[in-house]
Amino acid sequence: MKNPYEHIILNKENNIEQEIPPEMVTIDVVRHGETAYKELNDPHFVFDPTQEGFELTSDYLDLTKEGIKNIKESAEELAKRIDSNNEIVLIVSSPNYRARSSALLIDSVLKEHNIQLLTEQPRTAHALKQIGFDESVDTAEWMRVASEYLGEFANDAKPTPDIAHPATAKRMGATSEEPLIENYDDIEMRFNNFLRHYSNIRSYLNTETLKTIGKKRMRIISVTHEDTVSRFLQQTIGEGTNIDKGQVVEIQPYNEQVHSGESMRATVELLPNGTDGNNNVKNTIERRYNVQS
């Protein structure tokens, strides 16, 4: 099936600020923090926020100490961007441990700032998950080979996942398709479906939830993986764009997109990630959804 989503970066003269309608949703996409990939490498690791004595430390989270620091810094930056008097936040995470760990840290920081959250705990969404591996794949070996391959590049020249994954597979003696159960067209589709759904989230909420939100604008903070957001960033920020661990991309739609063939204008902003992060980049895009007949 042809991908029904289309993104066009508008000319710079169209890259202007617009008034945001009160019903529109801001979507922040955060890549998880630095991790030792215990979920993939350690069969004995258990991630269970409900267990007695659970703490937001590297002993319990699938994040390193540096990853925890990085995500907390990103959460503080998000807190500065949130209008606590006029916004309410919903945190949605990939089901993978490193993303859920990051979401819990963001949740904790926002609560410290007395920012209103729609749910007591972050939600999970299948659409934000990591790329799917075949059951036969030794994921620990995959991570070792992938790390070795990416280590051959400077930080600002690392290949995007749709290039790195086939290269890793080749080094493991497989074709680019063999280790994975989905391709980048599949990943692109599910992430775009996620954006479409949450851009129109008010249409799916019940009366009680809408009453809780009241006149506040909604902000969705989603925590995901580099491969999940890669195609979208290349289409809306520029070819070869990567997102660093802990980095944030903010998507601000200016009109809803419900029906096939309609356009949605939005700004897409890749925020700096500390002193070593990418420079801030902000583009206005035209986004279309075309259902195939």
C-alpha positions in Angstrom: 0.0 0.0 0.0 1.3 3.4 -0.9 2.0 5.6 2.1 -1.0 8.0 2.4 1.0 10.7 4.3 2.8 13.5 2.5 5.0 16.3 4.0 6.1 19.4 2.2 8.6 21.9 3.6 7.2 25.3 2.7 9.3 28.2 1.4 10.9 30.3 4.0 8.6 33.2 3.3 5.8 30.9 4.5 7.7 30.0 7.7 5.8 32.5 9.8 4.2 32.3 13.3 0.5 31.8 13.3 -2.0 32.0 16.1 -2.7 28.6 17.6 -6.4 27.7 17.9 -7.2 26.8 21.5 -8.4 23.3 20.5 -5.1 22.4 18.9 -2.7 20.0 20.5 1.1 20.5 20.8 3.1 17.3 20.3 6.6 16.9 21.8 8.5 13.8 20.7 11.4 12.9 22.9 14.0 10.2 22.2 14.8 8.1 25.3 17.9 8.8 27.3 21.3 7.1 27.3 20.9 3.4 28.0 22.8 0.1 28.5 19.9 -1.6 26.7 19.3 -4.0 29.6 15.9 -5.0 28.1 17.8 -6.4 25.1 21.1 -7.5 26.7 20.2 -8.8 30.2 17.5 -11.6 30.4 17.5 -11.2 34.2 16.6 -7.5 34.2 13.0 -6.7 35.3 11.5 -3.3 34.9 8.6 -3.0 37.3 7.6 0.4 38.6 5.1 -1.2 41.0 7.7 -3.3 42.9 8.4 -2.4 46.5 11.3 0.0 46.8 11.3 1.0 43.1 13.3 4.2 42.6 14.1 6.4 39.6 17.8 5.3 39.5 19.9 3.3 37.1 19.4 0.2 39.3 15.7 0.2 38.5 15.5 2.0 35.1 16.8 1.0 31.7 18.9 4.2 31.6 22.5 4.9 32.6 23.3 7.7 35.1 24.1 9.9 32.2 20.8 9.0 30.6 18.9 10.0 33.7 20.7 13.3 33.9 20.0 14.0 30.2 16.3 13.2 30.4 15.9 15.3 33.5 17.5 18.2 31.7 15.2 17.7 28.7 12.2 17.6 31.1 13.3 20.9 32.7 13.4 22.5 29.2 9.9 21.1 28.5 8.6 22.5 31.8 9.8 26.0 30.7 7.9 25.7 27.4 4.7 24.6 29.1 2.1 27.3 30.0 1.0 25.7 33.3 -2.0 28.0 33.6 -3.4 27.2 30.2 -2.0 23.7 29.3 -2.6 20.1 30.5 -0.1 17.4 29.6 -0.5 13.7 28.6 2.6 11.6 28.6 2.6 8.7 26.1 5.5 6.3 25.8 6.8 3.4 23.8 6.3 0.1 25.7 10.1 -0.5 25.6 11.8 -0.2 29.0 14.3 2.6 28.1 11.4 4.8 26.8 9.1 4.0 29.8 12.0 4.8 32.1 12.5 8.2 30.4 8.7 8.9 30.6 8.7 8.2 34.4 11.5 10.8 34.8 9.7 13.4 32.7 6.5 12.7 34.7 8.4 13.2 38.0 10.0 16.5 36.9 6.7 18.0 35.6 5.0 17.1 38.9 7.7 18.9 40.7 6.8 22.0 38.7 3.1 21.5 39.5 2.2 21.0 35.9 -1.2 19.4 35.5 -1.1 15.9 34.0 -4.1 14.2 32.5 -3.2 10.8 33.9 -1.5 9.7 37.1 1.0 7.6 35.2 2.3 7.8 31.6 0.4 5.8 29.0 2.0 3.4 26.5 1.4 3.3 22.7 2.4 0.4 20.4 2.9 3.0 17.6 5.9 4.4 19.5 7.8 1.1 20.0 11.3 0.2 18.8 11.7 -1.5 15.4 10.6 -5.1 15.6 13.2 -7.9 15.6 12.6 -11.5 14.5 12.6 -13.9 17.5 15.6 -15.7 16.1 17.8 -12.5 16.4 20.4 -12.4 19.2 19.6 -8.8 20.2 22.7 -8.5 22.4 24.9 -9.4 19.5 22.9 -7.0 17.3 23.5 -4.2 19.7 27.2 -5.0 19.9 27.6 -5.0 16.1 25.5 -1.9 15.7 27.5 0.0 18.3 30.8 -1.1 16.6 29.5 0.1 13.2 28.2 3.5 14.5 31.5 4.0 16.4 33.2 4.4 13.1 31.5 7.7 12.5 31.8 11.2 14.1 28.8 12.2 16.1 27.6 14.7 13.5 28.1 12.2 10.6 26.3 9.1 12.0 24.1 7.4 9.4 20.3 7.4 9.9 18.7 4.2 11.1 17.4 3.2 7.7 21.0 3.1 6.6 22.6 1.8 9.8 20.2 -1.2 10.2 20.9 -2.8 6.8 24.6 -2.2 7.4 24.4 -3.9 10.8 22.5 -6.9 9.3 25.1 -7.3 6.6 27.9 -7.4 9.1 26.0 -10.2 10.9 25.8 -12.1 7.7 22.1 -11.5 7.0 20.1 -9.6 4.4 18.7 -6.2 5.5 15.2 -7.8 5.9 16.1 -11.0 7.8 16.6 -9.7 11.4 13.6 -7.3 11.3 9.8 -8.0 11.2 8.9 -4.6 9.8 10.5 -2.2 7.3 10.8 1.6 7.4 7.6 2.1 5.4 5.8 0.2 8.2 7.5 2.3 10.9 6.8 5.6 9.0 3.1 4.6 8.7 2.6 3.8 12.4 4.3 7.0 13.6 2.3 9.1 11.2 -0.9 7.3 12.4 0.1 8.2 15.9 0.5 11.9 15.0 -2.8 12.0 13.2 -4.6 10.3 16.1 -3.1 12.6 18.8 -3.5 15.7 16.6 -7.2 15.0 16.8 -7.3 13.5 20.3 -10.2 15.7 21.5 -12.4 13.9 19.1 -11.9 10.6 20.9 -12.1 11.8 24.6 -15.2 11.1 26.7 -17.2 13.8 28.3 -15.7 13.4 31.8 -12.1 13.8 30.4 -13.1 16.8 28.3 -14.6 18.4 31.5 -11.2 17.8 33.2 -9.4 19.6 30.4 -11.9 22.4 30.3 -10.6 25.4 28.3 -6.9 24.3 28.6 -4.9 23.4 25.6 -3.5 19.8 25.4 0.2 19.0 25.1 1.2 15.4 24.3 4.7 14.5 25.4 5.7 11.2 23.6 8.8 9.2 24.3 10.1 7.0 21.5 13.1 5.8 19.6 15.4 7.1 16.9 14.2 4.6 14.2 10.5 5.5 14.9 10.9 9.2 14.2 13.7 9.0 11.6 11.7 9.2 8.4 9.5 12.0 9.7 12.5 14.1 10.6 14.2 13.6 7.3 11.0 14.7 5.5 10.3 17.7 7.7 13.7 19.0 9.0 16.1 17.7 6.3 17.7 14.6 4.7 20.1 12.9 7.1 18.6 14.5 10.2 19.2 12.4 13.4 17.7 12.9 16.8 20.1 12.5 19.8 19.3 10.6 23.0 17.1 12.9 25.1 16.5 15.4 22.3 13.1 16.9 21.6 11.3 17.7 18.4 8.2 19.8 18.9 5.3 19.6 16.4 2.7 22.3 16.5 -0.3 21.8 14.2 -2.4 24.9 13.3 -5.5 23.1 12.0 -7.0 19.7 12.5 -6.7 17.0 9.8 -9.6 14.6 9.8 -10.7 13.9 6.2 -8.8 12.4 3.4 -7.2 14.9 1.1 -7.2 17.8 3.6 -4.0 19.6 4.5 -2.7 20.5 7.9 -0.1 23.2 8.4 2.3 22.8 11.3 5.7 23.9 12.5 8.3 21.2 13.3 11.1 22.3 15.6 14.2 20.2 16.5 15.3 21.6 19.8 19.0 21.8 20.8 20.2 19.0 23.0 22.7 20.5 25.5 26.0 22.0 24.4 26.8 19.2 22.0 23.3 18.9 20.4 22.2 19.8 16.9 21.4 23.5 16.3 17.8 24.5 16.6 16.0 24.0 13.3 12.4 25.1 12.7 10.4 24.5 9.6 6.8 25.1 8.6 5.3 22.1 6.7 2.2 21.2 4.8 0.9 17.8 5.9 -1.6 15.8 3.8 -3.4 12.5 4.4 -4.7 10.8 1.3 -6.7 7.6 1.7 -6.2 5.3 -1.4 -9.5 4.3 -3.1 
